[in-house]
């Protein structure tokens, strides 16, 4: 049920082809389901406004809680499945999360998983593990309100930011407090991801230490200091983003486990 073409101010992905609709370009948005697509993709648009019986797909984009289960730990199944697959056969791969997967396959598999709803297709059929890594990163980047909505704001209101607190003990205490106060889905997913990234950092074959991982995940997990950062602000934010993730990865694993291991059986992928 399309409305007249609108002009894009904030770049967003087309929900048909997966490519970003750039600033200033025209697009079509459904007035019922809010689905956004290129004008050229209109003919390929599936009829998503009609409810489908016995099937509930995840939203194309949403806050993290929209994808989380109803029982703790509140970690989206997509995140659990990607992490499980990476740990099953990726911990001997050099450059895990740094080496990009084929962009088309990443978009294709992300769409498959988001459209599947509860029972996700098996990722074992994805030959290149870097594609699975790409799906996880793209999912986190594509959230309507990125993890930075829940992580960056509390961290950046600390005096000088948590990473600039000179005393390590004070910094750790501040970070623990910030994490504990996050929305439950953000907190549990962050904890699950931190434990995973620590395992990656400890794998000598991956050659991805904490510094490398913080460079990869800093912009995704921490976000920017403003809603619409300028190129200069983006450049200035990058070192801070990396420092924050490095500090998060410096917290002891037992701290992170307390959020996700109370109901560990619920983390088995569907």
Buried (B, 14 or more C-beta within 10 A) or exposed (E): EBEEBEEBEEEBBBBBBBEEBEEEBEBBBBEEBEBBBBEEBEEEBEEBEEEEEEEEEBEBBBBBBBBBBEEBBBBBBBBBBBBBBBEEEBBEBEBBBBBEBEEEBBBBBBBEBBBBBEEBEEBEEBEBBBBBBBBBBBBBEBBEBBBBBBBBEBBBEBEEBBBEBEEEEEBBEBBEEBBEEBBBBBBBBBBBBBBBBBBBBEBEEBEBBBEBBBBBBBBBBBBBBEEEBEEEEBEEBBEBBBBBBBBBBBBEEEBBBEBBBEEEEBBEBE
